[in-house]
């Protein structure tokens, strides 16, 4: 809220509104509004203590006072933002920098408006109701725009990824911004030519722009690293298909030979080995010789490989797959698609405490000329958050689906995912 009132309450509301604008688009903690009111009361108390410090006529003392205020409000706002929304500590402090700079920009913007009105021989009566309503209205509009644009664009899908370097750089630019704010707040500024005042304002705008560009550069760098990781995983899985194919063929061949040898041993020397031992060996060979037959060689390799993995991890994989509809896929893409989907499902099933619920259903079919691939697995427990590797698995899946002009959706439905 662009409020320039000299009362402590209005100054606190000014900073509170800026913090609220950056908090509102994020995921709220329980009792968000109660915590927000506590933030306002804390800001009022700190404003009451620190604002009188910024009344010095000396420029140096004014700059030191404003820096002290900046650090104090930086710590308090960071702590209160962390208490109001689900965010890590570095990201909360980063939002505090943006909140302080936004509040100061709003303050200086209203000051500039007052100055222009005075120059035009229409000074504002700050005690009149219409002027106060104008302050409130412009504040709501200003912070509404900030909340709808900047506060939503800076985080990535509602989440901040702030590292130590980015936080330190933002804090430094905030200090430079507040030093220039001290110049504009000094008594000598009234005697400065407009060119100097304009240059100072442009300098502040420069630091705001630089802070935003820094955010975009860090986001671009993170995105580039993520894309490189995805490309590496994707290519490795494409190459892994040939290895998996050879392994499955070797297993099937050896198991078939073992079953032939068991049958010959049972025929030629029925009493040489106990019957129970032969049956156990035959069942084991049959288990590992259970190759899939879906109508697509690549899908058969994946299903055979993942079935063995499921059996070793005590997970039941049920597949109804019409692989003949998948002929248009490149073998490497098809292998990566099903391998990632089933790996993600297997991890979810393994984490399920109840062994009876460790089931995975795979359906591959054609509906209305569309290929439908449906994977159902147990839903993850709320405390079992997906690891970074599993998040990459879903991103690789989405990338392959988009390559073939498809759509992908993840839907938690009760105990199923």
C-alpha positions as a Python dict, from the first residue, in 0.01 Angstrom:
ca = {
    (1, 'X'): (0, 0, 0),
    (2, 'X'): (154, 331, -107),
    (3, 'X'): (118, 512, 221),
    (4, 'X'): (345, 801, 313),
    (5, 'X'): (168, 886, 634),
    (6, 'X'): (409, 971, 909),
    (7, 'X'): (226, 756, 1155),
    (8, 'X'): (394, 429, 1253),
    (9, 'X'): (89, 225, 1154),
    (10, 'X'): (97, 345, 795),
    (11, 'X'): (469, 285, 758),
    (12, 'X'): (426, -67, 894),
    (13, 'X'): (133, -130, 658),
    (14, 'X'): (352, -15, 369),
    (15, 'X'): (610, -288, 437),
    (16, 'X'): (346, -543, 538),
    (17, 'X'): (160, -498, 210),
    (18, 'X'): (478, -558, 11),
    (19, 'X'): (556, -877, 205),
    (20, 'X'): (196, -994, 166),
    (21, 'X'): (213, -941, -212),
    (22, 'X'): (509, -1179, -238),
    (23, 'X'): (362, -1430, 10),
    (24, 'X'): (13, -1459, -135),
    (25, 'X'): (100, -1659, -454),
    (26, 'X'): (298, -1916, -251),
    (27, 'X'): (165, -2217, -63),
    (28, 'X'): (32, -2094, 270),
    (29, 'X'): (101, -2251, 606),
    (30, 'X'): (-181, -2321, 850),
    (31, 'X'): (-345, -2009, 997),
    (32, 'X'): (-187, -1793, 727),
    (33, 'X'): (-389, -1480, 799),
    (34, 'X'): (-331, -1504, 1173),
    (35, 'X'): (42, -1526, 1107),
    (36, 'X'): (11, -1231, 866),
    (37, 'X'): (-152, -1021, 1140),
    (38, 'X'): (132, -1117, 1373),
    (39, 'X'): (371, -1000, 1101),
    (40, 'X'): (192, -662, 1092),
    (41, 'X'): (215, -622, 1469),
    (42, 'X'): (585, -710, 1466),
    (43, 'X'): (646, -462, 1185),
    (44, 'X'): (465, -193, 1381),
    (45, 'X'): (685, -257, 1684),
    (46, 'X'): (1006, -253, 1481),
    (47, 'X'): (894, 57, 1289),
    (48, 'X'): (827, 233, 1617),
    (49, 'X'): (1181, 155, 1732),
    (50, 'X'): (1378, 214, 1411),
    (51, 'X'): (1200, 486, 1215),
    (52, 'X'): (1306, 768, 1453),
    (53, 'X'): (1667, 675, 1371),
    (54, 'X'): (1617, 792, 1012),
    (55, 'X'): (1548, 1153, 1105),
    (56, 'X'): (1907, 1278, 1106),
    (57, 'X'): (2005, 1586, 905),
    (58, 'X'): (2353, 1444, 838),
    (59, 'X'): (2370, 1244, 516),
    (60, 'X'): (2623, 997, 655),
    (61, 'X'): (2421, 937, 971),
    (62, 'X'): (2107, 905, 761),
    (63, 'X'): (2270, 642, 539),
    (64, 'X'): (2395, 444, 837),
    (65, 'X'): (2052, 465, 1000),
    (66, 'X'): (1873, 349, 685),
    (67, 'X'): (2117, 60, 646),
    (68, 'X'): (2051, -43, 1006),
    (69, 'X'): (1678, -26, 938),
    (70, 'X'): (1726, -225, 618),
    (71, 'X'): (1910, -505, 798),
    (72, 'X'): (1660, -510, 1084),
    (73, 'X'): (1356, -526, 858),
    (74, 'X'): (1538, -773, 632),
    (75, 'X'): (1579, -1020, 919),
    (76, 'X'): (1228, -968, 1059),
    (77, 'X'): (1053, -989, 722),
    (78, 'X'): (1253, -1298, 629),
    (79, 'X'): (1157, -1471, 955),
    (80, 'X'): (790, -1378, 925),
    (81, 'X'): (767, -1476, 556),
    (82, 'X'): (920, -1811, 650),
    (83, 'X'): (654, -1849, 919),
    (84, 'X'): (364, -1760, 685),
    (85, 'X'): (436, -1968, 373),
    (86, 'X'): (602, -2300, 292),
    (87, 'X'): (944, -2177, 185),
    (88, 'X'): (1306, -2239, 282),
    (89, 'X'): (1503, -1983, 481),
    (90, 'X'): (1720, -1851, 196),
    (91, 'X'): (1413, -1800, -22),
    (92, 'X'): (1232, -1622, 262),
    (93, 'X'): (1523, -1379, 300),
    (94, 'X'): (1524, -1327, -77),
    (95, 'X'): (1154, -1239, -66),
    (96, 'X'): (1234, -1000, 220),
    (97, 'X'): (1476, -809, -4),
    (98, 'X'): (1212, -776, -274),
    (99, 'X'): (952, -671, -16),
    (100, 'X'): (1171, -394, 127),
    (101, 'X'): (1265, -260, -215),
    (102, 'X'): (904, -272, -331),
    (103, 'X'): (786, -85, -21),
    (104, 'X'): (1055, 179, -65),
    (105, 'X'): (963, 218, -432),
    (106, 'X'): (600, 270, -333),
    (107, 'X'): (704, 526, -71),
    (108, 'X'): (920, 722, -313),
    (109, 'X'): (653, 701, -583),
    (110, 'X'): (399, 868, -358),
    (111, 'X'): (658, 1125, -248),
    (112, 'X'): (722, 1207, -612),
    (113, 'X'): (349, 1244, -671),
    (114, 'X'): (326, 1484, -374),
    (115, 'X'): (618, 1684, -510),
    (116, 'X'): (464, 1713, -856),
    (117, 'X'): (135, 1831, -707),
    (118, 'X'): (321, 2094, -505),
    (119, 'X'): (511, 2213, -814),
    (120, 'X'): (180, 2246, -1001),
    (121, 'X'): (51, 2464, -714),
    (122, 'X'): (-193, 2193, -601),
    (123, 'X'): (-44, 2068, -272),
    (124, 'X'): (-212, 1765, -122),
    (125, 'X'): (-382, 1785, 216),
    (126, 'X'): (-258, 1461, 373),
    (127, 'X'): (-520, 1480, 648),
    (128, 'X'): (-816, 1490, 412),
    (129, 'X'): (-1028, 1180, 361),
    (130, 'X'): (-1017, 1187, -22),
    (131, 'X'): (-635, 1192, -21),
    (132, 'X'): (-620, 904, 225),
    (133, 'X'): (-865, 708, 11),
    (134, 'X'): (-647, 783, -291),
    (135, 'X'): (-348, 647, -102),
    (136, 'X'): (-533, 329, -19),
    (137, 'X'): (-665, 286, -373),
    (138, 'X'): (-328, 340, -541),
    (139, 'X'): (-167, 109, -285),
    (140, 'X'): (-414, -172, -353),
    (141, 'X'): (-368, -134, -729),
    (142, 'X'): (12, -118, -704),
    (143, 'X'): (48, -421, -480),
    (144, 'X'): (-218, -606, -678),
    (145, 'X'): (-7, -559, -991),
    (146, 'X'): (306, -673, -804),
    (147, 'X'): (124, -981, -671),
    (148, 'X'): (-16, -1072, -1013),
    (149, 'X'): (306, -1022, -1210),
    (150, 'X'): (640, -1005, -1031),
    (151, 'X'): (550, -1220, -728),
    (152, 'X'): (418, -1497, -956),
    (153, 'X'): (688, -1479, -1222),
    (154, 'X'): (1000, -1485, -1002),
    (155, 'X'): (936, -1831, -845),
    (156, 'X'): (936, -2143, -1061),
    (157, 'X'): (587, -2296, -1039),
    (158, 'X'): (533, -2139, -699),
    (159, 'X'): (872, -2248, -560),
    (160, 'X'): (1187, -2042, -510),
    (161, 'X'): (1527, -2199, -576),
    (162, 'X'): (1765, -1950, -414),
    (163, 'X'): (2130, -2029, -356),
    (164, 'X'): (2384, -1847, -136),
    (165, 'X'): (2534, -1650, -427),
    (166, 'X'): (2198, -1523, -546),
    (167, 'X'): (2093, -1425, -194),
    (168, 'X'): (2421, -1242, -126),
    (169, 'X'): (2398, -1058, -456),
    (170, 'X'): (2036, -957, -391),
    (171, 'X'): (2126, -835, -41),
    (172, 'X'): (2412, -625, -182),
    (173, 'X'): (2188, -467, -447),
    (174, 'X'): (1934, -394, -175),
    (175, 'X'): (2202, -207, 20),
    (176, 'X'): (2294, 1, -285),
    (177, 'X'): (1926, 77, -343),
    (178, 'X'): (1880, 195, 17),
    (179, 'X'): (2194, 412, 2),
    (180, 'X'): (2037, 598, -290),
    (181, 'X'): (1711, 612, -97),
    (182, 'X'): (1902, 786, 182),
    (183, 'X'): (2020, 1048, -68),
    (184, 'X'): (1662, 1121, -170),
    (185, 'X'): (1545, 1132, 194),
    (186, 'X'): (1809, 1381, 307),
    (187, 'X'): (1722, 1745, 371),
    (188, 'X'): (1979, 1856, 111),
    (189, 'X'): (1784, 1676, -161),
    (190, 'X'): (1529, 1959, -162),
    (191, 'X'): (1798, 2194, -294),
    (192, 'X'): (1930, 1958, -561),
    (193, 'X'): (1855, 2020, -927),
    (194, 'X'): (1600, 1787, -1085),
    (195, 'X'): (1870, 1629, -1301),
    (196, 'X'): (2048, 1495, -991),
    (197, 'X'): (1725, 1368, -839),
    (198, 'X'): (1632, 1207, -1170),
    (199, 'X'): (1973, 1041, -1197),
    (200, 'X'): (1934, 898, -846),
    (201, 'X'): (1589, 760, -930),
    (202, 'X'): (1725, 606, -1249),
    (203, 'X'): (2002, 448, -1042),
    (204, 'X'): (1742, 288, -815),
    (205, 'X'): (1548, 166, -1117),
    (206, 'X'): (1872, 21, -1250),
    (207, 'X'): (1927, -185, -934),
    (208, 'X'): (1568, -310, -940),
    (209, 'X'): (1610, -412, -1305),
    (210, 'X'): (1946, -572, -1230),
    (211, 'X'): (1792, -770, -943),
    (212, 'X'): (1516, -899, -1170),
    (213, 'X'): (1760, -986, -1450),
    (214, 'X'): (1977, -1169, -1197),
    (215, 'X'): (1675, -1378, -1098),
    (216, 'X'): (1602, -1466, -1460),
    (217, 'X'): (1967, -1554, -1527),
    (218, 'X'): (1979, -1790, -1229),
    (219, 'X'): (1652, -1950, -1340),
    (220, 'X'): (1790, -1991, -1691),
    (221, 'X'): (2109, -2145, -1552),
    (222, 'X'): (1910, -2394, -1339),
    (223, 'X'): (1693, -2480, -1639),
    (224, 'X'): (2001, -2540, -1854),
    (225, 'X'): (2154, -2770, -1591),
    (226, 'X'): (1827, -2958, -1564),
    (227, 'X'): (1804, -2997, -1941),
    (228, 'X'): (2160, -3129, -1953),
    (229, 'X'): (2074, -3383, -1683),
    (230, 'X'): (1756, -3485, -1865),
    (231, 'X'): (1947, -3523, -2192),
    (232, 'X'): (2210, -3737, -2018),
    (233, 'X'): (1948, -3963, -1856),
    (234, 'X'): (1751, -3982, -2179),
    (235, 'X'): (2051, -4081, -2390),
    (236, 'X'): (2170, -4336, -2135),
    (237, 'X'): (1831, -4502, -2133),
    (238, 'X'): (1818, -4507, -2512),
    (239, 'X'): (2157, -4680, -2514),
    (240, 'X'): (2051, -4912, -2231),
    (241, 'X'): (1786, -5072, -2454),
    (242, 'X'): (2040, -5279, -2647),
    (243, 'X'): (2204, -5397, -2325),
    (244, 'X'): (1866, -5486, -2171),
    (245, 'X'): (1765, -5668, -2488),
    (246, 'X'): (2079, -5880, -2483),
    (247, 'X'): (2039, -5954, -2111),
    (248, 'X'): (1678, -6065, -2152),
    (249, 'X'): (1770, -6287, -2448),
    (250, 'X'): (2055, -6447, -2251),
    (251, 'X'): (1829, -6507, -1949),
    (252, 'X'): (1558, -6661, -2163),
    (253, 'X'): (1808, -6882, -2345),
    (254, 'X'): (1976, -7005, -2027),
    (255, 'X'): (1645, -7069, -1855),
    (256, 'X'): (1518, -7264, -2154),
    (257, 'X'): (1836, -7475, -2154),
    (258, 'X'): (1801, -7532, -1781),
    (259, 'X'): (1443, -7652, -1820),
    (260, 'X'): (1552, -7894, -2098),
    (261, 'X'): (1830, -8029, -1876),
    (262, 'X'): (1591, -8074, -1583),
    (263, 'X'): (1348, -8264, -1807),
    (264, 'X'): (1631, -8486, -1934),
    (265, 'X'): (1758, -8549, -1581),
    (266, 'X'): (1409, -8641, -1464),
    (267, 'X'): (1375, -8884, -1756),
    (268, 'X'): (1719, -9048, -1745),
    (269, 'X'): (1787, -9053, -1372),
    (270, 'X'): (1463, -8996, -1183),
    (271, 'X'): (1609, -9102, -851),
    (272, 'X'): (1940, -8915, -875),
    (273, 'X'): (1795, -8590, -740),
    (274, 'X'): (1503, -8552, -498),
    (275, 'X'): (1177, -8466, -669),
    (276, 'X'): (1123, -8153, -456),
    (277, 'X'): (1460, -8013, -563),
    (278, 'X'): (1384, -8069, -930),
    (279, 'X'): (1044, -7903, -899),
    (280, 'X'): (1195, -7605, -719),
    (281, 'X'): (1462, -7565, -990),
    (282, 'X'): (1201, -7599, -1264),
    (283, 'X'): (974, -7339, -1103),
    (284, 'X'): (1267, -7099, -1076),
    (285, 'X'): (1357, -7153, -1440),
    (286, 'X'): (995, -7105, -1544),
    (287, 'X'): (981, -6784, -1339),
    (288, 'X'): (1276, -6627, -1518),
    (289, 'X'): (1173, -6765, -1856),
    (290, 'X'): (838, -6590, -1843),
    (291, 'X'): (907, -6348, -2126),
    (292, 'X'): (631, -6104, -2223),
    (293, 'X'): (458, -6135, -2559),
    (294, 'X'): (284, -5804, -2624),
    (295, 'X'): (338, -5780, -2998),
    (296, 'X'): (622, -5527, -2967),
    (297, 'X'): (979, -5641, -2910),
    (298, 'X'): (1086, -5329, -2721),
    (299, 'X'): (788, -5345, -2486),
    (300, 'X'): (854, -5717, -2433),
    (301, 'X'): (1209, -5637, -2323),
    (302, 'X'): (1091, -5368, -2079),
    (303, 'X'): (815, -5582, -1932),
    (304, 'X'): (1045, -5882, -1887),
    (305, 'X'): (1313, -5667, -1725),
    (306, 'X'): (1073, -5486, -1492),
    (307, 'X'): (884, -5806, -1406),
    (308, 'X'): (1208, -5957, -1277),
    (309, 'X'): (1276, -5636, -1084),
    (310, 'X'): (927, -5644, -933),
    (311, 'X'): (966, -6005, -827),
    (312, 'X'): (1294, -5927, -656),
    (313, 'X'): (1130, -5638, -468),
    (314, 'X'): (807, -5825, -392),
    (315, 'X'): (586, -5613, -616),
    (316, 'X'): (313, -5754, -841),
    (317, 'X'): (315, -5618, -1200),
    (318, 'X'): (-3, -5680, -1400),
    (319, 'X'): (20, -5586, -1767),
    (320, 'X'): (-245, -5583, -2037),
    (321, 'X'): (-58, -5447, -2337),
    (322, 'X'): (-133, -5427, -2706),
    (323, 'X'): (219, -5357, -2824),
    (324, 'X'): (128, -5367, -3193),
    (325, 'X'): (-2, -5008, -3171),
    (326, 'X'): (343, -4879, -3070),
    (327, 'X'): (519, -4943, -3402),
    (328, 'X'): (556, -4570, -3473),
    (329, 'X'): (791, -4514, -3178),
    (330, 'X'): (1168, -4520, -3199),
    (331, 'X'): (1302, -4817, -2997),
    (332, 'X'): (1510, -4594, -2768),
    (333, 'X'): (1216, -4361, -2701),
    (334, 'X'): (981, -4651, -2633),
    (335, 'X'): (1223, -4815, -2393),
    (336, 'X'): (1283, -4488, -2204),
    (337, 'X'): (909, -4419, -2189),
    (338, 'X'): (807, -4747, -2027),
    (339, 'X'): (1125, -4788, -1820),
    (340, 'X'): (1077, -4448, -1652),
    (341, 'X'): (704, -4498, -1600),
    (342, 'X'): (749, -4840, -1442),
    (343, 'X'): (1053, -4736, -1235),
    (344, 'X'): (850, -4450, -1087),
    (345, 'X'): (559, -4685, -1017),
    (346, 'X'): (785, -4951, -862),
    (347, 'X'): (939, -4699, -622),
    (348, 'X'): (592, -4591, -515),
    (349, 'X'): (487, -4953, -460),
    (350, 'X'): (801, -5041, -263),
    (351, 'X'): (737, -4753, -22),
    (352, 'X'): (386, -4881, 53),
    (353, 'X'): (380, -5032, 404),
    (354, 'X'): (102, -5280, 323),
    (355, 'X'): (242, -5568, 111),
    (356, 'X'): (-108, -5646, -21),
    (357, 'X'): (-121, -5304, -193),
    (358, 'X'): (210, -5341, -376),
    (359, 'X'): (46, -5387, -716),
    (360, 'X'): (112, -5207, -1043),
    (361, 'X'): (-132, -5217, -1335),
    (362, 'X'): (-18, -5133, -1687),
    (363, 'X'): (-265, -5087, -1972),
    (364, 'X'): (-165, -5021, -2334),
    (365, 'X'): (-452, -4998, -2582),
    (366, 'X'): (-615, -4792, -2856),
    (367, 'X'): (-920, -4576, -2785),
    (368, 'X'): (-1079, -4366, -3059),
    (369, 'X'): (-760, -4382, -3267),
    (370, 'X'): (-547, -4267, -2974),
    (371, 'X'): (-278, -4476, -2807),
    (372, 'X'): (-351, -4489, -2435),
    (373, 'X'): (-84, -4586, -2181),
    (374, 'X'): (-217, -4607, -1827),
    (375, 'X'): (3, -4691, -1528),
    (376, 'X'): (-162, -4730, -1187),
    (377, 'X'): (45, -4773, -872),
    (378, 'X'): (-2, -4715, -497),
    (379, 'X'): (-6, -4349, -400),
    (380, 'X'): (295, -4229, -208),
    (381, 'X'): (260, -4148, 157),
    (382, 'X'): (249, -3769, 225),
    (383, 'X'): (581, -3779, 409),
    (384, 'X'): (750, -3978, 130),
    (385, 'X'): (832, -3692, -105),
    (386, 'X'): (966, -3777, -448),
    (387, 'X'): (1343, -3764, -481),
    (388, 'X'): (1516, -3554, -746),
    (389, 'X'): (1578, -3866, -957),
    (390, 'X'): (1210, -3955, -954),
    (391, 'X'): (1119, -3599, -1050),
    (392, 'X'): (1353, -3634, -1348),
    (393, 'X'): (1180, -3960, -1442),
    (394, 'X'): (849, -3777, -1477),
    (395, 'X'): (1014, -3498, -1677),
    (396, 'X'): (1174, -3748, -1916),
    (397, 'X'): (832, -3911, -1954),
    (398, 'X'): (667, -3579, -2034),
    (399, 'X'): (939, -3492, -2282),
    (400, 'X'): (897, -3818, -2476),
    (401, 'X'): (518, -3784, -2477),
    (402, 'X'): (541, -3429, -2610),
    (403, 'X'): (785, -3544, -2879),
    (404, 'X'): (507, -3763, -3021),
    (405, 'X'): (242, -3487, -2985),
    (406, 'X'): (80, -3655, -2687),
    (407, 'X'): (-47, -3541, -2349),
    (408, 'X'): (45, -3666, -2005),
    (409, 'X'): (-138, -3633, -1675),
    (410, 'X'): (-61, -3748, -1321),
    (411, 'X'): (-371, -3802, -1107),
    (412, 'X'): (-374, -3910, -741),
    (413, 'X'): (-702, -4091, -671),
    (414, 'X'): (-734, -4196, -310),
    (415, 'X'): (-486, -4475, -245),
    (416, 'X'): (-387, -4494, -613),
    (417, 'X'): (-166, -4284, -837),
}
